[in-house]
Amino acid sequence: MVHNWWGNSYRGPVTVRKAIQDSMNVIAVKAITVATPELAYKYLTDVGLTTIVDYDVDADGNIISDINQATALGGLTKGVTTYEMTAAYGAIANNGMYVKPVVYSKVVDHEGNVVIDNTTPTTRRVMKETTSWQLIDAMKSVLNGGTGGSARMTTGIKCAGKTGTTSNTYDLWFCGMTPYYTASIWMGFDSNINMGGYNQSLHCRMWRDIMDQIATMEGQDPSVDFERPDGITTVTLCQITGKLPGEGCPTFTDYYAAADVPGQRCPGHKTYTFCRESKCIATSQCPDTITFTVEIDEATGQTRLVSTSGGESADGYAITEETCPLHPEVADEITINSAAGEGGTISASVTCERGSSVTFYITPNEGYAIADVTVNGQSVGKVSSYTFEDVQDNANISAAFVSTGGTTPPTTQAPPTTQAPPTTQAPPTTQAPPEEPTTQAPSEEPTTTQAPSEEVPAT
C-alpha cells in the first residue's frame, strides 16, 4: 500500500534540493513519470549500469523489466554493483563526463612487454556540466543537514553524496564524492536480512573514515571545491508553482542553469495564519500560531491548505474568516471610568489611545474635603489629581469626600480633563485645608503618580 512520505500526511510543496536532502523519494517517482521510464532507463545505461533489465521472461513465463516507476526507488530486477554505481556517481562528480572504470591500468609479460593497456580511458558525456554541478550542490545538503550527516568528513574536505535504504532495510548504501575521489559503500547480507537492529549510520561513518584517511595521507586541501561551470545563476521562485513569484507566494532561492530559469510569473497565493488552539484565524494575542498557504490542486481544481515551512499537516484546519474566540484582539482605545461620591467632583470618564497619559482632577464642594482616591480599587491617598501614565488597559478611578463642618469656597475655574500636569510640581501633601476661607484654590498640588502595581501589564 502506498503512503505519504512525511508521517503519512501531505507535507506540501518542497524543492528538489530538500527532497534529495531528506530522501523524499516521491520526488524521484514524479521525475521518472514526467521524463518517462524509457528515458530514465537510457540514462542508467549511459552511466554504465549493465545489470538492469529492459525485457526478460522468468521461469514462470512472467515478463520482467526495469522500465517502470519502481526503478526510481531502486526496485531493480537484479540490482546493481558498487563497482558500476561508483562509476555512475563519478560521472556526476566529473562534470557530467562518464569514465569507464578499470580494475587495472595495464598487464605486462615477464619481459616487461605490455600485453593489455588500460591507461587510455573510455569516456563519454552523459549530462550537461550545469546539471552535474546542480546535483553535486544538492547532494552537499545531504551531508550538511540531511540523511547523510554522519558521512561529513572531519578533515573539512568538501564532499557530497546520497544515502539509500531498500525496503525492510535489506540494503544500506552511501555513494559520495569529493573534488578528489568518488567512492561507494554497500552493507547487507547475501540473503535478505532486515538490518533495522544495526546502527543505521554505520555505512556513512565507514565512508567518512576511509575518505578522511586518504585525505590525510595525500595532504588534500580543504579549500578545494567542485568547479562551478559557466551558466549557473541564482533565482528566487514561487515554492508552489516554480514560477517567478507573485504576491503572497512562499519563495525559495537556489541555483539554476541560466537557460532553465522560468519566464512565467505566478498569479500569487493567499496565506492564512491560524491559532493552534482554536484552529481559527489568529489574532495578535494568540500565543501559538501556524501559517498555511492556499494551493490549488491542478488535477481536481480544489483548494487546500499546505505548510510551506515546517512540513506540518493541515489536518483539522479549514479556510475560514472566523477569528480566534479564545484570544480576542485588544482594542487600541482605552476607557478610564471615573466616579465621585457625595461632596465633590472628578474629571469625566475618557476614552484615549493606548500608550497615552491622562490626568484626572478631584475637587471637593464647599464644606467638604477629599477623603480618599482609589485607582482600580487601591487607595492612592487624598490627592487632588491623578495621572495615568502610558495607559495600556481599561481602568477605574473614584473619589470619596468627607464633610469638614465648615465652608470651602468653590474654585473659580474647573481644571482641564486631559491636560498633563507639569512634571516638576511637588507631590501632594496630607495637611488639612486652611481653617479660614481664602480666594485661592485648595493647597494640594497635582501629582504624576504611576498606576498601582496590580494594574495588568502590557502583553
C-alpha positions as CSV (number, residue, x, y, z in Angstrom):
1,M,0.0,0.0,0.0
2,V,1.3,3.5,-0.9
3,H,1.6,6.0,2.0
4,N,2.6,9.6,2.2
5,W,6.2,10.0,3.0
6,W,6.0,12.5,5.9
7,G,4.2,10.9,8.8
8,N,1.5,9.6,6.4
9,S,0.4,13.1,5.8
10,Y,0.8,15.6,2.9
11,R,3.9,17.7,3.5
12,G,3.2,20.2,0.8
13,P,5.4,21.5,-2.0
14,V,9.2,21.2,-1.5
15,T,12.2,21.9,-3.6
16,V,14.2,19.2,-5.3
17,R,17.1,20.1,-3.0
18,K,15.0,19.4,0.0
19,A,13.7,16.2,-1.4
20,I,17.3,14.9,-2.1
21,Q,18.4,16.1,1.3
22,D,15.7,14.2,3.2
23,S,15.4,11.2,0.8
24,M,11.8,12.1,-0.2
25,N,11.7,9.5,-2.9
26,V,8.2,10.5,-4.1
27,I,10.0,13.3,-6.0
28,A,12.1,10.7,-7.8
29,V,8.9,8.8,-8.8
30,K,7.3,12.1,-10.1
31,A,10.5,12.8,-12.0
32,I,10.7,9.4,-13.7
33,T,6.9,9.7,-14.5
34,V,7.4,13.1,-16.2
35,A,10.6,12.1,-18.0
36,T,9.1,8.6,-18.8
37,P,10.7,5.3,-17.6
38,E,12.0,4.7,-21.1
39,L,14.2,7.8,-21.0
40,A,15.3,7.1,-17.4
41,Y,16.4,3.6,-18.5
42,K,18.5,5.2,-21.2
43,Y,20.2,7.5,-18.7
44,L,21.0,4.5,-16.5
45,T,22.7,2.7,-19.4
46,D,24.5,5.9,-20.3
47,V,26.2,6.0,-16.9
48,G,27.3,2.4,-17.2
49,L,24.8,0.2,-15.3
50,T,24.8,-3.1,-17.1
51,T,22.7,-5.2,-14.7
52,I,19.4,-3.5,-15.3
53,V,16.8,-5.4,-17.4
54,D,14.9,-3.9,-20.3
55,Y,12.9,-7.1,-21.1
56,D,13.1,-10.7,-19.9
57,V,10.8,-13.6,-19.1
58,D,11.3,-15.6,-15.9
59,A,10.9,-19.3,-15.4
60,D,7.2,-19.0,-14.8
61,G,6.7,-17.1,-18.0
62,N,6.3,-13.7,-16.3
63,I,7.6,-10.7,-18.2
64,I,10.1,-8.7,-16.1
65,S,11.5,-5.2,-16.9
66,D,13.2,-2.3,-15.1
67,I,11.5,0.2,-17.4
68,N,9.0,1.3,-14.8
69,Q,8.4,3.7,-11.9
70,A,9.9,1.3,-9.3
71,T,13.3,1.9,-10.8
72,A,13.3,5.3,-9.3
73,L,13.1,3.7,-5.9
74,G,15.9,1.1,-6.5
75,G,13.4,-1.6,-7.2
76,L,15.6,-3.4,-9.8
77,T,15.3,-6.9,-11.0
78,K,19.0,-7.9,-10.5
79,G,20.2,-4.8,-8.5
80,V,23.5,-3.0,-9.2
81,T,27.1,-3.4,-8.2
82,T,29.2,-1.0,-6.2
83,Y,31.7,-1.0,-9.0
84,E,29.3,0.4,-11.6
85,M,27.4,2.5,-9.1
86,T,30.6,4.3,-8.1
87,A,31.4,5.0,-11.8
88,A,27.9,6.4,-12.3
89,Y,28.3,8.8,-9.4
90,G,31.8,9.5,-10.7
91,A,30.2,10.9,-13.9
92,I,28.3,13.4,-11.8
93,A,31.5,14.4,-9.9
94,N,33.4,14.7,-13.2
95,N,31.3,17.5,-14.7
96,G,28.9,15.1,-16.4
97,M,31.7,13.1,-18.2
98,Y,31.4,9.3,-17.7
99,V,34.7,7.4,-17.4
100,K,34.5,3.7,-17.8
101,P,36.1,2.2,-14.7
102,V,39.0,-0.2,-14.8
103,V,40.5,-2.5,-12.1
104,Y,44.0,-2.3,-13.6
105,S,45.9,0.0,-15.8
106,K,48.0,-2.5,-17.8
107,V,49.2,-6.1,-18.0
108,V,52.9,-6.9,-18.9
109,D,54.6,-10.2,-19.5
110,H,57.7,-11.5,-17.8
111,E,59.9,-9.4,-20.2
112,G,58.0,-6.2,-19.4
113,N,56.1,-6.1,-22.7
114,V,52.6,-4.5,-22.4
115,V,50.0,-7.2,-23.1
116,I,46.9,-5.2,-22.2
117,D,46.9,-1.4,-21.9
118,N,44.1,0.3,-19.9
119,T,45.8,3.6,-19.4
120,T,43.6,5.3,-22.1
121,P,40.2,5.8,-20.6
122,T,36.9,5.3,-22.4
123,T,34.8,8.5,-21.8
124,R,31.5,10.0,-23.0
125,R,29.4,12.9,-21.9
126,V,26.2,11.8,-20.2
127,M,24.8,15.1,-18.8
128,K,25.4,18.8,-19.0
129,E,28.0,20.4,-16.8
130,T,25.4,22.6,-15.2
131,T,23.2,19.6,-14.4
132,S,26.0,17.7,-12.8
133,W,27.1,20.7,-10.7
134,Q,23.5,21.3,-9.5
135,L,23.3,17.6,-8.5
136,I,26.5,17.9,-6.5
137,D,25.4,21.0,-4.7
138,A,22.1,19.5,-3.8
139,M,23.9,16.4,-2.5
140,K,26.1,18.6,-0.3
141,S,22.8,19.3,1.6
142,V,22.5,15.6,2.3
143,L,25.7,15.8,4.4
144,N,25.1,19.3,5.8
145,G,21.7,18.7,7.3
146,G,20.1,15.7,5.7
147,T,20.1,11.9,6.0
148,G,23.9,11.6,5.4
149,G,25.2,13.9,8.1
150,S,27.4,11.0,9.6
151,A,29.4,10.9,6.3
152,R,30.6,14.5,6.6
153,M,34.4,14.4,6.6
154,T,36.2,15.5,9.7
155,T,39.2,16.8,7.7
156,G,37.0,19.5,6.2
157,I,37.3,18.2,2.7
158,K,34.3,19.3,0.6
159,C,32.0,16.3,0.0
160,A,28.6,15.4,-1.3
161,G,26.6,12.2,-1.6
162,K,23.4,10.3,-1.2
163,T,22.1,7.7,1.2
164,G,20.0,4.7,0.2
165,T,17.9,2.2,2.1
166,T,15.8,-0.5,0.5
167,S,12.6,-1.9,1.8
168,N,12.8,-3.8,5.1
169,T,16.3,-2.3,5.5
170,Y,17.8,-5.2,3.5
171,D,20.5,-2.8,1.9
172,L,22.3,0.2,3.2
173,W,24.0,2.5,0.6
174,F,26.1,5.6,0.7
175,C,27.6,6.9,-2.6
176,G,29.7,10.1,-2.3
177,M,32.3,12.2,-3.9
178,T,34.9,14.8,-3.1
179,P,36.8,17.0,-5.6
180,Y,39.4,14.3,-5.5
181,Y,37.7,10.9,-5.4
182,T,34.3,9.1,-5.7
183,A,33.5,6.0,-3.5
184,S,30.5,3.9,-2.6
185,I,29.7,1.8,0.5
186,W,27.1,-1.0,0.5
187,M,26.2,-3.0,3.6
188,G,24.0,-6.1,3.6
189,F,23.9,-9.9,3.5
190,D,23.9,-12.4,0.6
191,S,20.4,-13.3,1.6
192,N,17.9,-10.6,2.6
193,I,18.1,-9.9,6.3
194,N,16.5,-6.9,8.0
195,M,19.3,-4.7,9.3
196,G,17.0,-2.4,11.3
197,G,18.7,-3.5,14.5
198,Y,22.1,-2.4,13.3
199,N,23.5,1.1,13.5
200,Q,21.8,2.9,10.6
201,S,24.7,5.3,10.1
202,L,27.5,2.8,10.2
203,H,27.9,2.8,6.4
204,C,28.1,6.6,6.3
205,R,30.7,6.6,9.0
206,M,32.7,4.0,7.2
207,W,32.8,6.1,4.1
208,R,33.8,9.1,6.1
209,D,36.6,7.3,7.9
210,I,38.1,5.9,4.7
211,M,38.0,9.2,2.8
212,D,39.4,11.1,5.8
213,Q,42.4,8.7,5.9
214,I,43.0,9.1,2.2
215,A,42.8,12.9,2.6
216,T,45.2,12.9,5.4
217,M,47.7,10.6,3.7
218,E,47.7,12.7,0.5
219,G,47.5,16.1,2.2
220,Q,44.4,17.1,0.4
221,D,43.4,20.8,0.5
222,P,40.1,21.5,2.3
223,S,39.7,24.8,0.4
224,V,39.3,23.0,-2.9
225,D,35.7,22.8,-4.1
226,F,33.9,21.3,-7.1
227,E,34.4,23.7,-10.0
228,R,31.3,25.7,-10.8
229,P,30.7,25.9,-14.6
230,D,29.6,28.9,-16.6
231,G,25.8,29.2,-17.0
232,I,24.9,28.8,-13.3
233,T,22.9,31.6,-11.7
234,T,20.7,32.1,-8.6
235,V,16.9,32.8,-8.9
236,T,14.0,33.2,-6.5
237,L,10.8,31.4,-7.4
238,C,7.4,30.5,-6.0
239,Q,7.7,27.4,-3.9
240,I,4.4,26.0,-5.0
241,T,4.4,26.6,-8.8
242,G,8.1,27.0,-9.5
243,K,7.3,30.2,-11.4
244,L,8.6,33.7,-10.8
245,P,6.9,34.8,-7.5
246,G,3.7,36.9,-7.4
247,E,2.0,38.5,-4.4
248,G,1.9,36.3,-1.3
249,C,3.9,33.5,-2.8
250,P,6.1,31.4,-0.5
251,T,9.5,31.6,-2.1
252,F,12.9,29.8,-2.2
253,T,16.2,30.8,-3.8
254,D,18.5,28.3,-5.4
255,Y,20.9,27.7,-8.2
256,Y,19.6,27.3,-11.7
257,A,21.0,26.9,-15.2
258,A,20.5,30.3,-16.7
259,A,18.9,28.7,-19.7
260,D,16.3,27.0,-17.5
261,V,15.1,29.9,-15.5
262,P,11.2,30.1,-15.8
263,G,9.8,33.1,-17.7
264,Q,6.2,32.9,-16.4
265,R,5.1,34.6,-13.2
266,C,2.8,33.0,-10.6
267,P,-0.5,34.8,-10.1
268,G,0.1,34.7,-6.3
269,H,-1.1,32.8,-3.2
270,K,-3.1,33.7,-0.2
271,T,-1.9,32.7,3.3
272,Y,-3.8,32.1,6.5
273,T,-2.3,32.2,10.0
274,F,-4.2,30.1,12.5
275,C,-4.3,29.8,16.3
276,R,-3.1,26.3,17.0
277,E,-5.5,26.0,20.0
278,S,-8.8,27.2,18.4
279,K,-8.0,26.4,14.7
280,C,-9.4,29.8,13.8
281,I,-7.8,32.8,12.2
282,A,-5.1,34.0,14.7
283,T,-5.3,37.4,16.4
284,S,-2.3,39.3,17.7
285,Q,-3.0,37.9,21.1
286,C,-2.7,34.2,20.1
287,P,0.4,32.7,21.7
288,D,1.0,29.8,19.3
289,T,0.2,30.1,15.6
290,I,0.9,28.3,12.3
291,T,0.7,29.7,8.7
292,F,-0.6,27.8,5.7
293,T,-0.7,28.8,2.1
294,V,-3.6,28.1,-0.2
295,E,-2.7,25.7,-3.0
296,I,-4.9,24.8,-5.9
297,D,-4.8,21.1,-6.9
298,E,-4.2,21.1,-10.7
299,A,-5.8,17.7,-11.1
300,T,-9.1,18.5,-9.3
301,G,-9.2,22.3,-9.1
302,Q,-9.9,22.1,-5.4
303,T,-8.1,24.3,-2.9
304,R,-6.2,23.0,0.1
305,L,-4.0,24.4,2.9
306,V,-0.4,23.4,2.8
307,S,2.5,24.2,5.1
308,T,5.5,25.7,3.2
309,S,8.0,25.8,6.1
310,G,7.7,23.2,8.8
311,G,6.0,20.5,6.8
312,E,3.2,20.2,9.4
313,S,-0.1,18.6,8.4
314,A,-3.1,20.9,7.7
315,D,-5.5,18.2,9.2
316,G,-8.1,19.9,11.4
317,Y,-7.7,23.3,9.7
318,A,-10.0,24.8,7.1
319,I,-10.2,28.1,5.1
320,T,-12.3,30.4,7.3
321,E,-12.7,34.1,8.2
322,E,-13.6,33.3,11.9
323,T,-11.1,34.9,14.2
324,C,-9.9,33.2,17.4
325,P,-12.6,33.4,20.2
326,L,-10.0,32.3,22.8
327,H,-7.6,35.2,22.3
328,P,-9.6,38.3,21.2
329,E,-7.9,41.3,19.9
330,V,-7.1,44.0,22.5
331,A,-8.7,47.3,21.4
332,D,-6.4,50.3,20.6
333,E,-8.7,52.6,22.6
334,I,-8.7,52.5,26.3
335,T,-11.6,53.6,28.6
336,I,-10.9,55.1,32.0
337,N,-14.1,55.4,34.0
338,S,-14.4,57.9,36.8
339,A,-16.8,58.3,39.7
340,A,-17.2,60.7,42.6
341,G,-19.1,60.3,45.9
342,E,-21.2,63.0,47.5
343,G,-19.4,66.2,48.3
344,G,-17.2,66.8,45.3
345,T,-16.4,66.2,41.6
346,I,-13.9,64.3,39.5
347,S,-12.9,64.7,35.8
348,A,-15.3,62.9,33.4
349,S,-14.6,59.4,32.1
350,V,-12.5,59.4,29.0
351,T,-11.6,57.2,26.0
352,C,-7.9,57.5,25.0
353,E,-5.4,55.9,22.8
354,R,-3.2,53.1,24.1
355,G,0.1,54.4,25.5
356,S,-1.2,57.9,26.2
357,S,-1.2,59.7,29.5
358,V,-4.4,61.2,31.1
359,T,-4.8,63.3,34.3
360,F,-7.9,63.3,36.5
361,Y,-8.7,66.2,38.8
362,I,-10.6,65.8,42.1
363,T,-12.4,68.9,43.6
364,P,-14.3,68.9,46.9
365,N,-17.5,71.0,47.2
366,E,-18.0,73.8,49.7
367,G,-17.8,72.3,53.2
368,Y,-16.1,69.1,52.1
369,A,-12.6,67.7,51.8
370,I,-11.1,64.8,49.8
371,A,-11.2,61.7,52.0
372,D,-9.6,59.2,49.5
373,V,-9.0,58.4,45.9
374,T,-8.8,54.9,44.7
375,V,-7.5,53.5,41.4
376,N,-8.7,50.0,40.4
377,G,-9.8,49.5,44.0
378,Q,-6.5,50.6,45.6
379,S,-6.1,53.8,47.6
380,V,-3.7,56.4,46.2
381,G,-4.3,58.9,49.1
382,K,-6.0,62.2,49.4
383,V,-4.8,63.6,46.1
384,S,-6.3,66.4,44.2
385,S,-5.2,64.9,40.8
386,Y,-4.0,61.6,39.5
387,T,-2.2,60.8,36.2
388,F,-2.4,57.5,34.3
389,E,1.0,57.2,32.5
390,D,1.4,55.0,29.4
391,V,-2.1,53.6,29.6
392,Q,-2.4,50.0,28.4
393,D,-5.6,48.7,29.9
394,N,-9.0,49.9,30.9
395,A,-9.1,51.4,34.4
396,N,-11.3,52.9,37.1
397,I,-10.8,55.9,39.4
398,S,-13.1,57.1,42.1
399,A,-13.0,59.8,44.7
400,A,-14.7,60.0,48.2
401,F,-15.3,63.1,50.2
402,V,-15.8,64.0,53.9
403,S,-17.7,66.9,55.4
404,T,-15.4,69.4,57.2
405,G,-18.3,71.1,59.1
406,G,-17.2,74.4,57.7
407,T,-17.3,76.1,54.3
408,T,-14.9,75.8,51.5
409,P,-15.4,78.1,48.6
410,P,-15.5,76.6,45.2
411,T,-12.7,77.1,42.7
412,T,-13.1,79.9,40.2
413,Q,-12.4,77.6,37.2
414,A,-12.6,73.9,36.7
415,P,-9.3,72.3,35.6
416,P,-9.0,70.7,32.2
417,T,-9.7,67.0,32.0
418,T,-6.9,65.8,29.8
419,Q,-4.0,68.2,30.4
420,A,-0.9,66.5,31.9
421,P,0.4,68.4,35.0
422,P,4.0,69.7,34.9
423,T,6.4,67.0,36.0
424,T,8.3,69.5,38.2
425,Q,5.4,70.1,40.6
426,A,5.7,68.9,44.2
427,P,3.8,65.8,45.3
428,P,0.5,66.1,47.2
429,T,0.5,66.9,50.9
430,T,-1.7,65.4,53.6
431,Q,-2.3,68.6,55.7
432,A,-5.9,69.7,56.3
433,P,-7.3,72.6,54.3
434,P,-6.9,76.1,55.9
435,E,-9.5,76.9,58.6
436,E,-10.1,80.4,57.2
437,P,-11.6,80.7,53.7
438,T,-9.4,82.1,51.0
439,T,-9.9,83.1,47.4
440,Q,-7.2,80.7,46.2
441,A,-7.6,77.1,45.0
442,P,-7.0,74.2,47.5
443,S,-3.4,73.7,48.6
444,E,-2.9,70.2,47.2
445,E,-0.8,70.2,44.0
446,P,-1.4,67.8,41.1
447,T,0.7,64.6,41.1
448,T,2.3,62.3,38.4
449,T,1.8,59.2,40.4
450,Q,2.2,55.9,38.4
451,A,-0.6,53.4,38.2
452,P,-0.7,50.9,41.0
453,S,1.3,47.7,40.7
454,E,-1.7,45.4,40.3
455,E,-2.6,47.0,37.1
456,V,-2.4,44.4,34.4
457,P,0.9,44.9,32.4
458,A,1.1,45.2,28.7
459,T,1.4,41.9,26.8
